[in-house]
């Protein structure tokens, strides 16, 4: 009986050590922002990991529907690697953005978009892929809520990307995306260091800062 109890203690100790090791790896992968002196790390419980997996999932149920899903506001954060949210890839962020409408011939902005497309690409739009209109105000709302920034804080020239078109007269970005591949991040382990959370998936580390009931992403980098 004593040997069995000792074996259980050893197993639990090894599990805790593995979780803390994952947290330490996440700590080594944090972004450029100074998170200050790190307090003692506390491994997240399975229940806490489940909560964060739900908050960060790629798809959510559409409001007012049953059994219908749309992409989440956070999925675009996981389609590029960044040490600071200002470095995220704008096109990746908006590729599967949930708040978009499909633009059709006759809709407001369609004529101007067709002219801008031909000027940019040297040929008329062929109509083989759908056109999605995404208001910059909606993009800014998501960026501010989850990262504390707006498009104007991005390091890249977001208004002049190759794969999309921005029309300033409508303050709207238009994408031409026909596939489906939202960003996915499923935390497998993690830890807390004061108001900082470090979450690890099998290949990436996400750092989050919590302030009361609010939280914002600090960095999203490959595990080293």
ChimeraX attribute file (.defattr): number of C-alpha atoms within 10 A of each C-alpha:
attribute: neighborCount
match mode: 1-to-1
recipient: residues
	/A:1	6
	/A:2	7
	/A:3	8
	/A:4	9
	/A:5	10
	/A:6	10
	/A:7	12
	/A:8	12
	/A:9	11
	/A:10	11
	/A:11	12
	/A:12	11
	/A:13	11
	/A:14	12
	/A:15	11
	/A:16	12
	/A:17	13
	/A:18	14
	/A:19	19
	/A:20	19
	/A:21	16
	/A:22	21
	/A:23	26
	/A:24	15
	/A:25	17
	/A:26	27
	/A:27	21
	/A:28	11
	/A:29	21
	/A:30	23
	/A:31	18
	/A:32	11
	/A:33	10
	/A:34	7
	/A:35	13
	/A:36	6
	/A:37	8
	/A:38	12
	/A:39	11
	/A:40	10
	/A:41	18
	/A:42	16
	/A:43	23
	/A:44	19
	/A:45	12
	/A:46	11
	/A:47	9
	/A:48	14
	/A:49	19
	/A:50	15
	/A:51	10
	/A:52	15
	/A:53	16
	/A:54	14
	/A:55	12
	/A:56	21
	/A:57	19
	/A:58	22
	/A:59	19
	/A:60	16
	/A:61	13
	/A:62	14
	/A:63	9
	/A:64	6
	/A:65	8
	/A:66	8
	/A:67	6
	/A:68	11
	/A:69	12
	/A:70	15
	/A:71	21
	/A:72	21
	/A:73	25
	/A:74	27
	/A:75	24
	/A:76	25
	/A:77	27
	/A:78	22
	/A:79	23
	/A:80	17
	/A:81	18
	/A:82	21
	/A:83	18
	/A:84	19
	/A:85	24
	/A:86	21
	/A:87	15
	/A:88	22
	/A:89	20
	/A:90	22
	/A:91	19
	/A:92	17
	/A:93	21
	/A:94	23
	/A:95	25
	/A:96	26
	/A:97	22
	/A:98	20
	/A:99	17
	/A:100	19
	/A:101	12
	/A:102	13
	/A:103	18
	/A:104	15
	/A:105	9
	/A:106	8
	/A:107	9
	/A:108	11
	/A:109	17
	/A:110	15
	/A:111	13
	/A:112	12
	/A:113	19
	/A:114	15
	/A:115	13
	/A:116	17
	/A:117	16
	/A:118	12
	/A:119	11
	/A:120	12
	/A:121	10
	/A:122	9
	/A:123	11
	/A:124	13
	/A:125	14
	/A:126	6
	/A:127	9
	/A:128	8
	/A:129	12
	/A:130	14
	/A:131	20
	/A:132	23
	/A:133	22
	/A:134	23
	/A:135	17
	/A:136	16
	/A:137	13
	/A:138	16
	/A:139	22
	/A:140	16
	/A:141	16
	/A:142	17
	/A:143	23
	/A:144	14
	/A:145	16
	/A:146	18
	/A:147	22
	/A:148	17
	/A:149	16
	/A:150	18
	/A:151	19
	/A:152	12
	/A:153	13
	/A:154	16
	/A:155	14
	/A:156	15
	/A:157	10
	/A:158	18
	/A:159	16
	/A:160	10
	/A:161	12
	/A:162	10
	/A:163	11
	/A:164	19
	/A:165	20
	/A:166	21
	/A:167	14
	/A:168	10
	/A:169	8
	/A:170	13
	/A:171	11
	/A:172	21
	/A:173	22
	/A:174	23
	/A:175	23
	/A:176	17
	/A:177	14
	/A:178	12
	/A:179	10
	/A:180	9
	/A:181	13
	/A:182	23
	/A:183	22
	/A:184	17
	/A:185	25
	/A:186	19
	/A:187	22
	/A:188	15
	/A:189	24
	/A:190	30
	/A:191	26
	/A:192	21
	/A:193	18
	/A:194	14
	/A:195	14
	/A:196	22
	/A:197	25
	/A:198	28
	/A:199	28
	/A:200	26
	/A:201	18
	/A:202	12
	/A:203	12
	/A:204	19
	/A:205	29
	/A:206	28
	/A:207	23
	/A:208	21
	/A:209	20
	/A:210	14
	/A:211	10
	/A:212	7
	/A:213	5
	/A:214	9
	/A:215	17
	/A:216	18
	/A:217	21
	/A:218	25
	/A:219	26
	/A:220	28
	/A:221	21
	/A:222	16
	/A:223	17
	/A:224	10
